[in-house]
Structures are given as C-alpha cells and as structure tokens.
Amino acid sequence: MCEAVFFTHNGFISQGGDMHKETMTPEDAKAKCRSLQGCQGFCHRGPPTDYPIEIVFKGKWDNEVGSEKWTSYQLREVCKACVPSTVHVRNQYQETRPGADRSEEIQGNLENMYV
C-alpha cells in the first residue's frame, strides 16, 4: 500500500520549474500540490509556519540552502509493504519471550532482512 506524503526540508527548490504561486497555509498547499499534475513539491520563505504565506509550487525537486531561511516540502510516494512483516516479527518475539524488551535486537534483524 502506497501513499503520497510530504517531507519537510530546510532550504529552497532551485530556480525553474515553477507551476503556480499562491498565498495559503502550507497545509492547504499540500492539498493543492497533490491536485496539480506533475507537482513534486513547494517552498516558501522563512521557517515552517501555520499561517498563510506565498507558496511556490514546483514541477521538479532539489534542495539548496542559502543565506536566507526557506522551507521546502517534497511530495513522495511511500510504500508500506514491509509494515505487516515488522508487526509479525515483533509479535513473534513478544509471544516467545513475554515481558522481555528485545526491540533493539528485533530492529537489527529487520534492518538485516532488507539490506
């Protein structure tokens, strides 16, 4: 199962690839980006905020950090195919060793399975 999620980055998306500009909150911009065909992310001046600000939507993704503060949001498809395996392995350990905290060992085993 996959879903489109946003990752927040310090910095801006470089010049070019502008699709749209509009003043809105970053939360509203996430919905707008999902609706714009080809949108890969957006950025705005300043730190992350909940207030309306000028958003620049981009049809490309890169990230650069300059002397001025910017915040960028990258739209990515994230698939969660391995989540059931993770849950199964944790349940298996909990059932065989009730009360034992083996989360570090389990995490190490999971990481090795997907290397």
Secondary structure by P-SEA (a helix, b strand, c coil): cbbbbbbbbccccccccccccccccaaaaaaaaaaccccccccccccccccccbbbbbcbbbbbbccbbbbbbbbbbbbccaaaaaaaaaaaaaaacccccaaaaaaaaaaaaac
